[in-house]
Amino acid sequence: MIDLGLSKMALIGAVALIVIGPEKLPRVARTIGTLLGKAQRYVSDVKAEVNRSMELEELKKMKSTVEGAAQEVENSIQTTTSDFEKDWAGATSGLESATDLSSSLDIAPEYKHPGKNWRLKRGSTPNWYKARQGVRTRALSGAARVARYRPQKLN
């Protein structure tokens, strides 16, 4: 901003003290301080906006370069695949065994049962673990469930 030395500040303070007077000087200094703070905030906001716009322009440039590179890669992949398809068609056009192979691939393989039975559990959990975890091992009838969970009589 403005380069003011200590001697210049003292001179400005002395002139302000004489012109404004000692009664109004604190209020004027406070007002000047708030105005300087607002000016600094405004300058920092403008700087931030300029930096943001510069970053946005850089991002737009980067986006265009990335899109161009992606387009080039896509074009090269398309040309490579079309060349490969032409070469493949030329290589397989003279071979009759390729048609025999493709016809044998059209037949679906025969279904084979996997041999699993969901009723039979392969692994067994020990009974002591089931008892400790509270796993039900037997089905309870309705009467047995009522008898089991019936509240105790107080005597």
N, C-alpha and C positions, 0 to 999 in steps of 0.2 A: 504494500500500500504506500503510504507516505513515510519517508524516512525522517523521523524527528528525533533529535538528540535530547539529552537531559537539559541542556541549557535552553533550548528552544521551548521545551515543555514548561520549564520554570517561568520563562518570559510570558508565554501564553497564559499560564495560571495567574501571574501577577496582573496582567492586563484585564483578565476576566474578573479578578477580585475587585479591581478598581471600578470597572464599568458596571458590573452587575451588583456588586455589594455582597457583604458577607452573609446576609440573611437568605438571599435567594440562590447563592452559589451551590449548596448541596442539591437543591431541587433541579437546577439546570444541569449539574454534573450527572445526576441520575438520569435525566431525560436524554442527555447526549450519550450516555452509556447504553441505554436501551435502544436508541436509534442506531448506534454503531453495531450492537448485537444483531438487530434486524437486518442491517446491511450485510453483515458477515454471513448470516443465514441465507440471505437472498443470493449472495455470490456463490456460496457452497451449493445451493440448489441448482443454480445455472450451470456450474461446473459439472455436477452430477448428471444433469440432463444432457449436456454436451458429450460427456463420456458415454452415457447410455446410447445416444444416437450413433456415436462412432462405433461402439461395439455391435450395434444392430446392423450397421452397414457392413462391418467385417463378417458378421454371421451370414448376411445375405450373399456376400461374395463367396464365402466358404460353401454355402448351400449350393450355389450355382456350379462351383467347381466339382463338388461331390456328385451332383446330379449328372453333370457331363461325363464324369468318370464312370458312373453306373451305367449310363447309356452306352458308352463305348464298350464296357464289359458285356452288356447284354447283346450288343451287335456282334461282338466277337464270338460269344457263345452260340448265337443263332447261326452264324456262318460255319462254325466248327461242326455243329450238329447236322446242318444241311449237307456239308461235305461228307460227314461220316455216313449219313443215310444214303447218299449217292454211292459211296464206295461199298457199303453193305449190300445195297440192291444189286450193284454190278457183280459182286462176289457171289451172291446167293442165287442169281438168276440162272446160272449154268448148272447148278447142282440140283439133281433130282432127289438126292438123299435128304435134303433139307425139308422138302415137302413131306417125305415119309416121317421124318422126325416130328414135324409140326402136327401131322395127323395123329401120331401116337400120343402127343401131349394133350389133345382134345379129349381123350377118354379119361373120365374121372377114376381115381383109384378106388379099389373096393374097400368098403367100410369094415374095419376091424374093431371089435368091442375092446375097450381098454382094460377090462377085467377088474374094474373097481366095484366095490360094494359099499355103499355109504352106511349100511347097517353095521358092518364089521369095522371096528376101530382097531387099527394096527398097533398103536402104542397103548400101554395100560398105565393108569395113574394108580399109585399105591392107595390102599384103603385108609391108612393112617393120615395121608395128606388130604383125602376127601373129607374125612371126619373133622379134621382140624379146620378146614376151609368152609365147612358147612355145605358141601356139595350133596345134593340129593342123589342117593343111589337106588332108592326104591320109591315107587309111587304110593302116596297115602290116599286112603279112601276119605270120603267126606266126614264120616263119623270119627275116624282116627284123627283127622286134622282138628275137628272140634274138641276132641278129648285132649289132644296135645296142647292146644293153645287156650284151653279153658282157664280162666283166672282162678287162683287158689282161694279157698274159703278161709276167712279169718275166724279163728276160735279163741 
